[in-house]
């Protein structure tokens, strides 16, 4: 593969990683809004578990973006 194609492929992967990071961040924001709006204890617990899962996914996405700088 030529250098130009490799560079394009790497840029596409980087942009995909950034998009994933932004998507997860918006899901976290939406879940925090839902968490602040609910009154039911079961829904609060569900939001807490969802936030925990999304934070783990966010950390993974951050590591993916950081890997482009190493």
C-alpha distance (Angstrom), angle and dihedral (degrees) to the residues before:
residue distance angle dihedral
X1 . . .
X2 3.78 . .
X3 3.78 122.8 .
X4 3.79 90.9 -111.9
X5 3.81 92.7 54.6
X6 3.80 91.4 46.3
X7 3.80 90.3 51.2
X8 3.82 91.5 49.5
X9 3.80 91.7 48.4
X10 3.80 91.6 49.5
X11 3.81 91.2 48.3
X12 3.82 90.5 50.1
X13 3.81 90.9 50.8
X14 3.80 90.7 48.6
X15 3.80 92.5 50.0
X16 3.80 89.9 48.3
X17 3.81 90.0 52.4
X18 3.80 91.1 49.5
X19 3.80 90.9 49.1
X20 3.80 90.4 51.0
X21 3.79 89.5 50.7
X22 3.81 91.6 51.2
X23 3.81 92.0 46.4
X24 3.79 93.0 52.2
X25 3.81 90.9 45.9
X26 3.81 90.8 54.2
X27 3.82 90.3 48.6
X28 3.80 89.5 51.8
X29 3.81 90.8 50.1
X30 3.81 91.6 49.5
X31 3.79 91.5 48.5
X32 3.81 91.6 50.7
X33 3.82 89.2 51.8
X34 3.80 90.2 50.5
X35 3.82 90.3 46.1
X36 3.80 90.8 54.2
X37 3.81 92.5 47.5
X38 3.82 103.0 48.3
X39 3.79 125.7 88.9
X40 3.80 100.6 -176.5
X41 3.81 113.4 99.9
X42 3.81 92.3 -142.4
X43 3.81 91.0 54.1
X44 3.81 90.5 47.5
X45 3.78 89.6 53.5
X46 3.80 90.8 48.2
X47 3.81 90.1 51.3
X48 3.79 90.9 50.2
X49 3.80 92.0 52.8
X50 3.79 91.2 45.2
X51 3.81 91.1 50.6
X52 3.78 90.7 50.4
X53 3.80 91.4 51.8
X54 3.80 92.7 45.7
X55 3.80 92.0 49.1
X56 3.80 89.4 54.1
X57 3.79 89.9 48.9
X58 3.82 89.8 48.1
X59 3.81 91.3 51.8
X60 3.79 89.3 51.6
X61 3.81 90.8 49.9
X62 3.81 90.7 49.7
X63 3.81 90.3 52.4
X64 3.81 89.2 50.3
X65 3.80 91.3 53.9
X66 3.80 92.2 44.3
X67 3.80 90.5 52.9
X68 3.80 88.8 69.9
X69 3.80 89.7 63.4
X70 3.78 97.5 53.2
